[in-house]
């Protein structure tokens, strides 16, 4: 693990450290302390004592600690036995160990891709103005 952190493009927030702000990490972000803000990275590892509060977008997430707000793991979301995800979780594939928890909204990325494609392909309806108002109920029922 130390070798990964020493490579350029990686970051480590150690135990007892609190960082506030937005991070864009081309490699691996390892959070053993607190990160409050947005994080975009290739990989994320939240250690057992780590906490991330904010929007996270990564390729792979490995959660031993906790995240709060939203996390999008485009390829793989792993929640370990001590891991907790609070808020929305979007994932390519998901793996949850016994004891790991998710509290919030959960959805696979493939559903989002399909719904975005469907929305883009949708054609606007040509609705005649007379069809947009409700008819008088007495005329519909035949009692005038």
N, CA, C and O atoms as a GROMACS GRO file, in nm:
protein
  576
    1UNK      N    1   0.082  -0.118   0.000
    1UNK     CA    2   0.000   0.000   0.000
    1UNK      C    3   0.087   0.126   0.000
    1UNK      O    4   0.052   0.223  -0.067
    2UNK      N    5   0.195   0.127   0.069
    2UNK     CA    6   0.283   0.243   0.074
    2UNK      C    7   0.337   0.276  -0.064
    2UNK      O    8   0.350   0.393  -0.099
    3UNK      N    9   0.369   0.174  -0.143
    3UNK     CA   10   0.421   0.198  -0.278
    3UNK      C   11   0.318   0.270  -0.364
    3UNK      O   12   0.355   0.358  -0.441
    4UNK      N   13   0.190   0.236  -0.352
    4UNK     CA   14   0.086   0.303  -0.429
    4UNK      C   15   0.080   0.451  -0.395
    4UNK      O   16   0.065   0.535  -0.484
    5UNK      N   17   0.092   0.485  -0.267
    5UNK     CA   18   0.081   0.623  -0.223
    5UNK      C   19   0.200   0.704  -0.271
    5UNK      O   20   0.186   0.823  -0.300
    6UNK      N   21   0.317   0.643  -0.279
    6UNK     CA   22   0.437   0.714  -0.320
    6UNK      C   23   0.442   0.744  -0.469
    6UNK      O   24   0.520   0.829  -0.512
    7UNK      N   25   0.361   0.678  -0.550
    7UNK     CA   26   0.356   0.705  -0.694
    7UNK      C   27   0.295   0.843  -0.716
    7UNK      O   28   0.208   0.887  -0.641
    8UNK      N   29   0.342   0.911  -0.821
    8UNK     CA   30   0.286   1.043  -0.848
    8UNK      C   31   0.141   1.027  -0.893
    8UNK      O   32   0.104   0.927  -0.955
    9UNK      N   33   0.060   1.126  -0.862
    9UNK     CA   34  -0.082   1.122  -0.897
    9UNK      C   35  -0.169   1.062  -0.790
    9UNK      O   36  -0.291   1.053  -0.808
   10UNK      N   37  -0.111   1.020  -0.676
   10UNK     CA   38  -0.187   0.961  -0.566
   10UNK      C   39  -0.186   1.055  -0.447
   10UNK      O   40  -0.101   1.143  -0.436
   11UNK      N   41  -0.282   1.035  -0.356
   11UNK     CA   42  -0.288   1.117  -0.235
   11UNK      C   43  -0.328   1.030  -0.116
   11UNK      O   44  -0.404   0.934  -0.130
   12UNK      N   45  -0.276   1.066   0.000
   12UNK     CA   46  -0.311   1.000   0.126
   12UNK      C   47  -0.350   1.107   0.226
   12UNK      O   48  -0.275   1.201   0.250
   13UNK      N   49  -0.468   1.091   0.284
   13UNK     CA   50  -0.510   1.176   0.395
   13UNK      C   51  -0.508   1.085   0.517
   13UNK      O   52  -0.590   0.995   0.530
   14UNK      N   53  -0.411   1.110   0.605
   14UNK     CA   54  -0.387   1.021   0.718
   14UNK      C   55  -0.485   1.037   0.832
   14UNK      O   56  -0.561   1.134   0.838
   15UNK      N   57  -0.482   0.940   0.924
   15UNK     CA   58  -0.567   0.946   1.044
   15UNK      C   59  -0.540   1.075   1.119
   15UNK      O   60  -0.425   1.117   1.134
   16UNK      N   61  -0.646   1.136   1.167
   16UNK     CA   62  -0.634   1.260   1.243
   16UNK      C   63  -0.628   1.385   1.155
   16UNK      O   64  -0.630   1.497   1.208
   17UNK      N   65  -0.621   1.369   1.024
   17UNK     CA   66  -0.614   1.483   0.932
   17UNK      C   67  -0.753   1.509   0.874
   17UNK      O   68  -0.824   1.417   0.834
   18UNK      N   69  -0.791   1.638   0.872
   18UNK     CA   70  -0.916   1.679   0.810
   18UNK      C   71  -0.884   1.770   0.693
   18UNK      O   72  -0.812   1.869   0.708
   19UNK      N   73  -0.938   1.736   0.576
   19UNK     CA   74  -0.916   1.816   0.455
   19UNK      C   75  -1.052   1.863   0.407
   19UNK      O   76  -1.147   1.785   0.401
   20UNK      N   77  -1.061   1.991   0.372
   20UNK     CA   78  -1.184   2.047   0.319
   20UNK      C   79  -1.154   2.107   0.182
   20UNK      O   80  -1.060   2.184   0.167
   21UNK      N   81  -1.235   2.071   0.083
   21UNK     CA   82  -1.216   2.125  -0.051
   21UNK      C   83  -1.244   2.021  -0.157
   21UNK      O   84  -1.293   1.911  -0.129
   22UNK      N   85  -1.211   2.058  -0.280
   22UNK     CA   86  -1.232   1.967  -0.394
   22UNK      C   87  -1.099   1.909  -0.439
   22UNK      O   88  -1.001   1.982  -0.453
   23UNK      N   89  -1.097   1.779  -0.461
   23UNK     CA   90  -0.976   1.711  -0.507
   23UNK      C   91  -1.000   1.643  -0.640
   23UNK      O   92  -1.103   1.580  -0.662
   24UNK      N   93  -0.903   1.657  -0.729
   24UNK     CA   94  -0.902   1.583  -0.854
   24UNK      C   95  -0.772   1.504  -0.854
   24UNK      O   96  -0.663   1.560  -0.866
   25UNK      N   97  -0.785   1.372  -0.840
   25UNK     CA   98  -0.670   1.285  -0.823
   25UNK      C   99  -0.664   1.189  -0.942
   25UNK      O  100  -0.754   1.109  -0.961
   26UNK      N  101  -0.558   1.198  -1.023
   26UNK     CA  102  -0.551   1.110  -1.140
   26UNK      C  103  -0.530   0.963  -1.105
   26UNK      O  104  -0.562   0.875  -1.185
   27UNK      N  105  -0.478   0.936  -0.988
   27UNK     CA  106  -0.452   0.799  -0.946
   27UNK      C  107  -0.542   0.758  -0.832
   27UNK      O  108  -0.665   0.767  -0.840
   28UNK      N  109  -0.479   0.712  -0.724
   28UNK     CA  110  -0.550   0.657  -0.608
   28UNK      C  111  -0.556   0.758  -0.493
   28UNK      O  112  -0.456   0.819  -0.458
   29UNK      N  113  -0.675   0.773  -0.436
   29UNK     CA  114  -0.696   0.855  -0.317
   29UNK      C  115  -0.722   0.761  -0.201
   29UNK      O  116  -0.816   0.681  -0.204
   30UNK      N  117  -0.639   0.770  -0.098
   30UNK     CA  118  -0.657   0.688   0.022
   30UNK      C  119  -0.693   0.782   0.136
   30UNK      O  120  -0.617   0.873   0.169
   31UNK      N  121  -0.810   0.758   0.196
   31UNK     CA  122  -0.859   0.847   0.300
   31UNK      C  123  -0.866   0.769   0.431
   31UNK      O  124  -0.949   0.679   0.447
   32UNK      N  125  -0.779   0.804   0.523
   32UNK     CA  126  -0.781   0.744   0.657
   32UNK      C  127  -0.826   0.846   0.761
   32UNK      O  128  -0.852   0.810   0.876
   33UNK      N  129  -0.837   0.971   0.721
   33UNK     CA  130  -0.886   1.079   0.807
   33UNK      C  131  -1.023   1.123   0.756
   33UNK      O  132  -1.108   1.040   0.725
   34UNK      N  133  -1.043   1.257   0.748
   34UNK     CA  134  -1.168   1.314   0.703
   34UNK      C  135  -1.146   1.395   0.576
   34UNK      O  136  -1.053   1.476   0.568
   35UNK      N  137  -1.231   1.375   0.477
   35UNK     CA  138  -1.235   1.460   0.359
   35UNK      C  139  -1.376   1.515   0.350
   35UNK      O  140  -1.474   1.441   0.343
   36UNK      N  141  -1.385   1.650   0.351
   36UNK     CA  142  -1.514   1.718   0.337
   36UNK      C  143  -1.509   1.798   0.208
   36UNK      O  144  -1.440   1.899   0.200
   37UNK      N  145  -1.584   1.753   0.108
   37UNK     CA  146  -1.583   1.820  -0.022
   37UNK      C  147  -1.601   1.721  -0.134
   37UNK      O  148  -1.649   1.610  -0.113
   38UNK      N  149  -1.562   1.762  -0.252
   38UNK     CA  150  -1.577   1.677  -0.370
   38UNK      C  151  -1.448   1.605  -0.402
   38UNK      O  152  -1.339   1.658  -0.381
   39UNK      N  153  -1.462   1.484  -0.453
   39UNK     CA  154  -1.346   1.404  -0.490
   39UNK      C  155  -1.372   1.338  -0.624
   39UNK      O  156  -1.474   1.273  -0.644
   40UNK      N  157  -1.278   1.356  -0.715
   40UNK     CA  158  -1.280   1.284  -0.841
   40UNK      C  159  -1.145   1.214  -0.850
   40UNK      O  160  -1.041   1.278  -0.839
   41UNK      N  161  -1.147   1.082  -0.871
   41UNK     CA  162  -1.023   1.004  -0.874
   41UNK      C  163  -1.044   0.878  -0.956
   41UNK      O  164  -1.156   0.841  -0.989
   42UNK      N  165  -0.932   0.814  -0.989
   42UNK     CA  166  -0.942   0.685  -1.055
   42UNK      C  167  -0.987   0.580  -0.954
   42UNK      O  168  -1.084   0.507  -0.978
   43UNK      N  169  -0.916   0.574  -0.841
   43UNK     CA  170  -0.951   0.479  -0.734
   43UNK      C  171  -0.965   0.551  -0.603
   43UNK      O  172  -0.900   0.653  -0.579
   44UNK      N  173  -1.051   0.498  -0.518
   44UNK     CA  174  -1.069   0.550  -0.383
   44UNK      C  175  -1.064   0.434  -0.285
   44UNK      O  176  -1.132   0.332  -0.304
   45UNK      N  177  -0.984   0.450  -0.181
   45UNK     CA  178  -0.985   0.357  -0.068
   45UNK      C  179  -1.015   0.441   0.056
   45UNK      O  180  -0.940   0.533   0.089
   46UNK      N  181  -1.124   0.409   0.123
   46UNK     CA  182  -1.156   0.475   0.250
   46UNK      C  183  -1.121   0.374   0.358
   46UNK      O  184  -1.184   0.268   0.369
   47UNK      N  185  -1.020   0.407   0.437
   47UNK     CA  186  -0.974   0.317   0.544
   47UNK      C  187  -1.078   0.303   0.654
   47UNK      O  188  -1.175   0.378   0.656
   48UNK      N  189  -1.059   0.208   0.746
   48UNK     CA  190  -1.155   0.182   0.853
   48UNK      C  191  -1.189   0.305   0.938
   48UNK      O  192  -1.300   0.316   0.989
   49UNK      N  193  -1.094   0.397   0.954
   49UNK     CA  194  -1.118   0.520   1.031
   49UNK      C  195  -1.150   0.638   0.941
   49UNK      O  196  -1.169   0.749   0.989
   50UNK      N  197  -1.155   0.615   0.810
   50UNK     CA  198  -1.175   0.722   0.714
   50UNK      C  199  -1.321   0.760   0.695
   50UNK      O  200  -1.412   0.678   0.708
   51UNK      N  201  -1.341   0.888   0.663
   51UNK     CA  202  -1.474   0.943   0.638
   51UNK      C  203  -1.466   1.039   0.521
   51UNK      O  204  -1.378   1.125   0.515
   52UNK      N  205  -1.560   1.026   0.428
   52UNK     CA  206  -1.570   1.118   0.316
   52UNK      C  207  -1.711   1.176   0.317
   52UNK      O  208  -1.809   1.102   0.314
   53UNK      N  209  -1.719   1.309   0.323
   53UNK     CA  210  -1.848   1.377   0.323
   53UNK      C  211  -1.850   1.467   0.200
   53UNK      O  212  -1.782   1.570   0.196
   54UNK      N  213  -1.930   1.429   0.100
   54UNK     CA  214  -1.938   1.507  -0.022
   54UNK      C  215  -1.959   1.418  -0.142
   54UNK      O  216  -1.978   1.297  -0.130
   55UNK      N  217  -1.954   1.479  -0.258
   55UNK     CA  218  -1.976   1.408  -0.384
   55UNK      C  219  -1.848   1.340  -0.428
   55UNK      O  220  -1.742   1.402  -0.433
   56UNK      N  221  -1.857   1.210  -0.459
   56UNK     CA  222  -1.742   1.129  -0.502
   56UNK      C  223  -1.772   1.068  -0.638
   56UNK      O  224  -1.878   1.009  -0.658
   57UNK      N  225  -1.677   1.083  -0.731
   57UNK     CA  226  -1.687   1.017  -0.862
   57UNK      C  227  -1.554   0.948  -0.888
   57UNK      O  228  -1.451   1.014  -0.899
   58UNK      N  229  -1.557   0.815  -0.897
   58UNK     CA  230  -1.436   0.735  -0.916
   58UNK      C  231  -1.466   0.618  -1.010
   58UNK      O  232  -1.581   0.589  -1.041
   59UNK      N  233  -1.360   0.554  -1.053
   59UNK     CA  234  -1.376   0.431  -1.132
   59UNK      C  235  -1.401   0.314  -1.037
   59UNK      O  236  -1.494   0.236  -1.058
   60UNK      N  237  -1.319   0.304  -0.933
   60UNK     CA  238  -1.329   0.195  -0.835
   60UNK      C  239  -1.329   0.254  -0.695
   60UNK      O  240  -1.248   0.342  -0.665
   61UNK      N  241  -1.419   0.207  -0.609
   61UNK     CA  242  -1.422   0.251  -0.469
   61UNK      C  243  -1.418   0.129  -0.379
   61UNK      O  244  -1.492   0.032  -0.399
   62UNK      N  245  -1.331   0.135  -0.278
   62UNK     CA  246  -1.315   0.027  -0.180
   62UNK      C  247  -1.337   0.092  -0.043
   62UNK      O  248  -1.250   0.163   0.007
   63UNK      N  249  -1.454   0.066   0.017
   63UNK     CA  250  -1.497   0.138   0.137
   63UNK      C  251  -1.485   0.048   0.260
   63UNK      O  252  -1.557  -0.051   0.275
   64UNK      N  253  -1.392   0.086   0.349
   64UNK     CA  254  -1.378   0.020   0.480
   64UNK      C  255  -1.436   0.110   0.589
   64UNK      O  256  -1.479   0.061   0.694
   65UNK      N  257  -1.437   0.241   0.565
   65UNK     CA  258  -1.488   0.341   0.659
   65UNK      C  259  -1.626   0.386   0.614
   65UNK      O  260  -1.714   0.302   0.591
   66UNK      N  261  -1.648   0.519   0.603
   66UNK     CA  262  -1.781   0.564   0.564
   66UNK      C  263  -1.777   0.679   0.464
   66UNK      O  264  -1.684   0.759   0.461
   67UNK      N  265  -1.882   0.684   0.382
   67UNK     CA  266  -1.904   0.795   0.290
   67UNK      C  267  -2.043   0.852   0.318
   67UNK      O  268  -2.135   0.779   0.356
   68UNK      N  269  -2.057   0.982   0.298
   68UNK     CA  270  -2.184   1.051   0.320
   68UNK      C  271  -2.208   1.145   0.204
   68UNK      O  272  -2.116   1.218   0.165
   69UNK      N  273  -2.324   1.146   0.148
   69UNK     CA  274  -2.369   1.229   0.036
   69UNK      C  275  -2.387   1.140  -0.085
   69UNK      O  276  -2.484   1.064  -0.091
   70UNK      N  277  -2.296   1.146  -0.185
   70UNK     CA  278  -2.315   1.062  -0.303
   70UNK      C  279  -2.182   1.004  -0.348
   70UNK      O  280  -2.077   1.067  -0.339
   71UNK      N  281  -2.190   0.881  -0.398
   71UNK     CA  282  -2.072   0.815  -0.451
   71UNK      C  283  -2.110   0.748  -0.583
   71UNK      O  284  -2.211   0.677  -0.592
   72UNK      N  285  -2.029   0.773  -0.684
   72UNK     CA  286  -2.046   0.707  -0.812
   72UNK      C  287  -1.917   0.632  -0.842
   72UNK      O  288  -1.813   0.692  -0.866
   73UNK      N  289  -1.927   0.499  -0.840
   73UNK     CA  290  -1.815   0.412  -0.873
   73UNK      C  291  -1.849   0.351  -1.008
   73UNK      O  292  -1.922   0.252  -1.017
   74UNK      N  293  -1.795   0.409  -1.112
   74UNK     CA  294  -1.836   0.374  -1.248
   74UNK      C  295  -1.812   0.228  -1.283
   74UNK      O  296  -1.888   0.168  -1.359
   75UNK      N  297  -1.707   0.170  -1.227
   75UNK     CA  298  -1.675   0.031  -1.259
   75UNK      C  299  -1.711  -0.064  -1.146
   75UNK      O  300  -1.776  -0.166  -1.169
   76UNK      N  301  -1.670  -0.033  -1.023
   76UNK     CA  302  -1.685  -0.130  -0.913
   76UNK      C  303  -1.693  -0.057  -0.779
   76UNK      O  304  -1.609   0.028  -0.749
   77UNK      N  305  -1.793  -0.091  -0.700
   77UNK     CA  306  -1.808  -0.040  -0.564
   77UNK      C  307  -1.799  -0.159  -0.470
   77UNK      O  308  -1.878  -0.252  -0.477
   78UNK      N  309  -1.700  -0.154  -0.381
   78UNK     CA  310  -1.680  -0.261  -0.282
   78UNK      C  311  -1.704  -0.201  -0.144
   78UNK      O  312  -1.639  -0.104  -0.105
   79UNK      N  313  -1.797  -0.258  -0.070
   79UNK     CA  314  -1.823  -0.214   0.066
   79UNK      C  315  -1.783  -0.329   0.158
   79UNK      O  316  -1.845  -0.435   0.159
   80UNK      N  317  -1.678  -0.305   0.234
   80UNK     CA  318  -1.624  -0.408   0.324
   80UNK      C  319  -1.712  -0.424   0.447
   80UNK      O  320  -1.808  -0.349   0.464
   81UNK      N  321  -1.681  -0.520   0.532
   81UNK     CA  322  -1.764  -0.550   0.649
   81UNK      C  323  -1.777  -0.431   0.744
   81UNK      O  324  -1.876  -0.420   0.816
   82UNK      N  325  -1.678  -0.342   0.746
   82UNK     CA  326  -1.684  -0.224   0.832
   82UNK      C  327  -1.731  -0.100   0.756
   82UNK      O  328  -1.743   0.008   0.814
   83UNK      N  329  -1.758  -0.116   0.626
   83UNK     CA  330  -1.792  -0.002   0.541
   83UNK      C  331  -1.937   0.041   0.552
   83UNK      O  332  -2.027  -0.040   0.572
   84UNK      N  333  -1.956   0.173   0.537
   84UNK     CA  334  -2.090   0.230   0.541
   84UNK      C  335  -2.102   0.336   0.433
   84UNK      O  336  -2.016   0.423   0.421
   85UNK      N  337  -2.207   0.327   0.354
   85UNK     CA  338  -2.236   0.428   0.252
   85UNK      C  339  -2.370   0.490   0.288
   85UNK      O  340  -2.472   0.420   0.297
   86UNK      N  341  -2.370   0.621   0.310
   86UNK     CA  342  -2.491   0.695   0.344
   86UNK      C  343  -2.518   0.795   0.232
   86UNK      O  344  -2.434   0.879   0.203
   87UNK      N  345  -2.635   0.786   0.170
   87UNK     CA  346  -2.668   0.875   0.059
   87UNK      C  347  -2.688   0.795  -0.068
   87UNK      O  348  -2.722   0.677  -0.062
   88UNK      N  349  -2.667   0.857  -0.182
   88UNK     CA  350  -2.687   0.785  -0.307
   88UNK      C  351  -2.560   0.713  -0.350
   88UNK      O  352  -2.449   0.763  -0.333
   89UNK      N  353  -2.579   0.595  -0.406
   89UNK     CA  354  -2.467   0.513  -0.456
   89UNK      C  355  -2.501   0.466  -0.596
   89UNK      O  356  -2.602   0.400  -0.619
   90UNK      N  357  -2.414   0.502  -0.690
   90UNK     CA  358  -2.428   0.459  -0.829
   90UNK      C  359  -2.306   0.372  -0.857
   90UNK      O  360  -2.194   0.409  -0.822
   91UNK      N  361  -2.326   0.258  -0.921
   91UNK     CA  362  -2.216   0.164  -0.937
   91UNK      C  363  -2.226   0.089  -1.070
   91UNK      O  364  -2.334   0.075  -1.127
   92UNK      N  365  -2.110   0.043  -1.118
   92UNK     CA  366  -2.108  -0.048  -1.232
   92UNK      C  367  -2.136  -0.188  -1.184
   92UNK      O  368  -2.230  -0.253  -1.230
   93UNK      N  369  -2.055  -0.235  -1.090
   93UNK     CA  370  -2.076  -0.362  -1.020
   93UNK      C  371  -2.065  -0.331  -0.872
   93UNK      O  372  -1.995  -0.238  -0.832
   94UNK      N  373  -2.132  -0.410  -0.791
   94UNK     CA  374  -2.130  -0.385  -0.647
   94UNK      C  375  -2.100  -0.513  -0.572
   94UNK      O  376  -2.141  -0.622  -0.612
   95UNK      N  377  -2.028  -0.498  -0.463
   95UNK     CA  378  -1.992  -0.610  -0.376
   95UNK      C  379  -2.005  -0.559  -0.233
   95UNK      O  380  -1.941  -0.460  -0.196
   96UNK      N  381  -2.087  -0.627  -0.152
   96UNK     CA  382  -2.107  -0.585  -0.014
   96UNK      C  383  -2.078  -0.703   0.077
   96UNK      O  384  -2.143  -0.807   0.068
   97UNK      N  385  -1.979  -0.687   0.163
   97UNK     CA  386  -1.945  -0.792   0.259
   97UNK      C  387  -2.046  -0.792   0.373
   97UNK      O  388  -2.110  -0.691   0.401
   98UNK      N  389  -2.061  -0.907   0.437
   98UNK     CA  390  -2.150  -0.918   0.553
   98UNK      C  391  -2.108  -0.813   0.656
   98UNK      O  392  -1.992  -0.807   0.696
   99UNK      N  393  -2.203  -0.732   0.697
   99UNK     CA  394  -2.175  -0.626   0.794
   99UNK      C  395  -2.166  -0.488   0.727
   99UNK      O  396  -2.187  -0.386   0.793
  100UNK      N  397  -2.136  -0.485   0.599
  100UNK     CA  398  -2.132  -0.358   0.525
  100UNK      C  399  -2.274  -0.306   0.504
  100UNK      O  400  -2.368  -0.384   0.490
  101UNK      N  401  -2.289  -0.173   0.503
  101UNK     CA  402  -2.423  -0.117   0.491
  101UNK      C  403  -2.431  -0.006   0.388
  101UNK      O  404  -2.334   0.066   0.362
  102UNK      N  405  -2.550   0.006   0.329
  102UNK     CA  406  -2.585   0.119   0.244
  102UNK      C  407  -2.718   0.173   0.295
  102UNK      O  408  -2.815   0.098   0.310
  103UNK      N  409  -2.721   0.301   0.322
  103UNK     CA  410  -2.844   0.367   0.364
  103UNK      C  411  -2.870   0.480   0.266
  103UNK      O  412  -2.799   0.581   0.267
  104UNK      N  413  -2.970   0.463   0.181
  104UNK     CA  414  -2.998   0.566   0.081
  104UNK      C  415  -3.042   0.504  -0.050
  104UNK      O  416  -3.092   0.392  -0.054
  105UNK      N  417  -3.023   0.579  -0.156
  105UNK     CA  418  -3.066   0.539  -0.289
  105UNK      C  419  -2.952   0.467  -0.359
  105UNK      O  420  -2.838   0.513  -0.356
  106UNK      N  421  -2.982   0.354  -0.423
  106UNK     CA  422  -2.882   0.273  -0.490
  106UNK      C  423  -2.927   0.244  -0.633
  106UNK      O  424  -3.043   0.207  -0.655
  107UNK      N  425  -2.837   0.262  -0.730
  107UNK     CA  426  -2.872   0.229  -0.868
  107UNK      C  427  -2.748   0.196  -0.950
  107UNK      O  428  -2.643   0.258  -0.932
  108UNK      N  429  -2.762   0.099  -1.040
  108UNK     CA  430  -2.649   0.066  -1.128
  108UNK      C  431  -2.635   0.170  -1.239
  108UNK      O  432  -2.735   0.228  -1.282
  109UNK      N  433  -2.513   0.192  -1.285
  109UNK     CA  434  -2.489   0.291  -1.390
  109UNK      C  435  -2.559   0.253  -1.519
  109UNK      O  436  -2.597   0.342  -1.596
  110UNK      N  437  -2.577   0.123  -1.547
  110UNK     CA  438  -2.640   0.083  -1.673
  110UNK      C  439  -2.782   0.134  -1.683
  110UNK      O  440  -2.828   0.164  -1.793
  111UNK      N  441  -2.855   0.145  -1.573
  111UNK     CA  442  -2.989   0.201  -1.577
  111UNK      C  443  -2.984   0.348  -1.613
  111UNK      O  444  -3.070   0.397  -1.687
  112UNK      N  445  -2.886   0.420  -1.560
  112UNK     CA  446  -2.872   0.561  -1.591
  112UNK      C  447  -2.841   0.582  -1.738
  112UNK      O  448  -2.894   0.674  -1.800
  113UNK      N  449  -2.755   0.498  -1.794
  113UNK     CA  450  -2.719   0.508  -1.935
  113UNK      C  451  -2.841   0.483  -2.022
  113UNK      O  452  -2.864   0.555  -2.119
  114UNK      N  453  -2.920   0.381  -1.989
  114UNK     CA  454  -3.040   0.349  -2.065
  114UNK      C  455  -3.139   0.464  -2.056
  114UNK      O  456  -3.195   0.505  -2.158
  115UNK      N  457  -3.162   0.517  -1.937
  115UNK     CA  458  -3.260   0.624  -1.924
  115UNK      C  459  -3.213   0.750  -1.993
  115UNK      O  460  -3.296   0.822  -2.049
  116UNK      N  461  -3.084   0.782  -1.993
  116UNK     CA  462  -3.033   0.898  -2.065
  116UNK      C  463  -3.049   0.877  -2.216
  116UNK      O  464  -3.085   0.971  -2.287
  117UNK      N  465  -3.021   0.756  -2.264
  117UNK     CA  466  -3.036   0.726  -2.406
  117UNK      C  467  -3.184   0.734  -2.446
  117UNK      O  468  -3.217   0.786  -2.552
  118UNK      N  469  -3.270   0.683  -2.361
  118UNK     CA  470  -3.414   0.687  -2.390
  118UNK      C  471  -3.462   0.832  -2.392
  118UNK      O  472  -3.542   0.869  -2.477
  119UNK      N  473  -3.414   0.911  -2.299
  119UNK     CA  474  -3.453   1.052  -2.294
  119UNK      C  475  -3.407   1.125  -2.420
  119UNK      O  476  -3.480   1.207  -2.475
  120UNK      N  477  -3.285   1.096  -2.465
  120UNK     CA  478  -3.231   1.161  -2.584
  120UNK      C  479  -3.307   1.118  -2.709
  120UNK      O  480  -3.325   1.198  -2.801
  121UNK      N  481  -3.351   0.992  -2.713
  121UNK     CA  482  -3.421   0.941  -2.831
  121UNK      C  483  -3.569   0.977  -2.832
  121UNK      O  484  -3.635   0.964  -2.934
  122UNK      N  485  -3.620   1.022  -2.719
  122UNK     CA  486  -3.763   1.052  -2.709
  122UNK      C  487  -3.798   1.170  -2.799
  122UNK      O  488  -3.726   1.270  -2.805
  123UNK      N  489  -3.909   1.156  -2.868
  123UNK     CA  490  -3.957   1.264  -2.956
  123UNK      C  491  -4.067   1.339  -2.882
  123UNK      O  492  -4.148   1.278  -2.812
  124UNK      N  493  -4.071   1.471  -2.897
  124UNK     CA  494  -4.178   1.546  -2.830
  124UNK      C  495  -4.313   1.508  -2.890
  124UNK      O  496  -4.325   1.484  -3.011
  125UNK      N  497  -4.413   1.502  -2.806
  125UNK     CA  498  -4.547   1.469  -2.851
  125UNK      C  499  -4.613   1.591  -2.914
  125UNK      O  500  -4.595   1.703  -2.867
  126UNK      N  501  -4.688   1.567  -3.020
  126UNK     CA  502  -4.765   1.673  -3.083
  126UNK      C  503  -4.908   1.658  -3.031
  126UNK      O  504  -4.990   1.587  -3.090
  127UNK      N  505  -4.937   1.725  -2.920
  127UNK     CA  506  -5.067   1.713  -2.856
  127UNK      C  507  -5.153   1.832  -2.896
  127UNK      O  508  -5.112   1.947  -2.885
  128UNK      N  509  -5.272   1.802  -2.943
  128UNK     CA  510  -5.365   1.909  -2.982
  128UNK      C  511  -5.413   1.981  -2.858
  128UNK      O  512  -5.440   1.916  -2.756
  129UNK      N  513  -5.424   2.114  -2.864
  129UNK     CA  514  -5.464   2.191  -2.745
  129UNK      C  515  -5.594   2.144  -2.683
  129UNK      O  516  -5.610   2.149  -2.561
  130UNK      N  517  -5.689   2.099  -2.765
  130UNK     CA  518  -5.818   2.056  -2.710
  130UNK      C  519  -5.805   1.928  -2.626
  130UNK      O  520  -5.894   1.896  -2.548
  131UNK      N  521  -5.696   1.856  -2.642
  131UNK     CA  522  -5.676   1.734  -2.565
  131UNK      C  523  -5.602   1.759  -2.434
  131UNK      O  524  -5.588   1.666  -2.354
  132UNK      N  525  -5.556   1.879  -2.412
  132UNK     CA  526  -5.480   1.906  -2.290
  132UNK      C  527  -5.568   1.950  -2.174
  132UNK      O  528  -5.521   1.957  -2.060
  133UNK      N  529  -5.696   1.979  -2.200
  133UNK     CA  530  -5.786   2.016  -2.091
  133UNK      C  531  -5.884   1.902  -2.066
  133UNK      O  532  -5.918   1.828  -2.157
  134UNK      N  533  -5.927   1.891  -1.945
  134UNK     CA  534  -6.021   1.785  -1.910
  134UNK      C  535  -6.160   1.822  -1.956
  134UNK      O  536  -6.200   1.938  -1.946
  135UNK      N  537  -6.235   1.725  -2.007
  135UNK     CA  538  -6.373   1.755  -2.050
  135UNK      C  539  -6.462   1.775  -1.929
  135UNK      O  540  -6.430   1.733  -1.818
  136UNK      N  541  -6.572   1.838  -1.952
  136UNK     CA  542  -6.673   1.855  -1.848
  136UNK      C  543  -6.725   1.717  -1.810
  136UNK      O  544  -6.773   1.643  -1.895
  137UNK      N  545  -6.715   1.682  -1.683
  137UNK     CA  546  -6.749   1.547  -1.638
  137UNK      C  547  -6.895   1.512  -1.666
  137UNK      O  548  -6.926   1.395  -1.690
  138UNK      N  549  -6.984   1.610  -1.663
  138UNK     CA  550  -7.125   1.580  -1.688
  138UNK      C  551  -7.146   1.536  -1.832
  138UNK      O  552  -7.232   1.453  -1.860
  139UNK      N  553  -7.066   1.593  -1.927
  139UNK     CA  554  -7.079   1.550  -2.067
  139UNK      C  555  -7.025   1.411  -2.086
  139UNK      O  556  -7.078   1.334  -2.165
  140UNK      N  557  -6.919   1.378  -2.014
  140UNK     CA  558  -6.860   1.244  -2.025
  140UNK      C  559  -6.957   1.138  -1.974
  140UNK      O  560  -6.969   1.031  -2.033
  141UNK      N  561  -7.026   1.168  -1.864
  141UNK     CA  562  -7.116   1.072  -1.804
  141UNK      C  563  -7.254   1.072  -1.871
  141UNK      O  564  -7.336   0.985  -1.843
  142UNK      N  565  -7.279   1.168  -1.961
  142UNK     CA  566  -7.406   1.172  -2.032
  142UNK      C  567  -7.517   1.241  -1.956
  142UNK      O  568  -7.633   1.235  -1.997
  143UNK      N  569  -7.484   1.305  -1.847
  143UNK     CA  570  -7.588   1.376  -1.771
  143UNK      C  571  -7.561   1.525  -1.779
  143UNK      O  572  -7.460   1.574  -1.728
  144UNK      N  573  -7.653   1.597  -1.843
  144UNK     CA  574  -7.634   1.740  -1.858
  144UNK      C  575  -7.738   1.814  -1.782
  144UNK      O  576  -7.739   1.937  -1.782
   0.00000   0.00000   0.00000
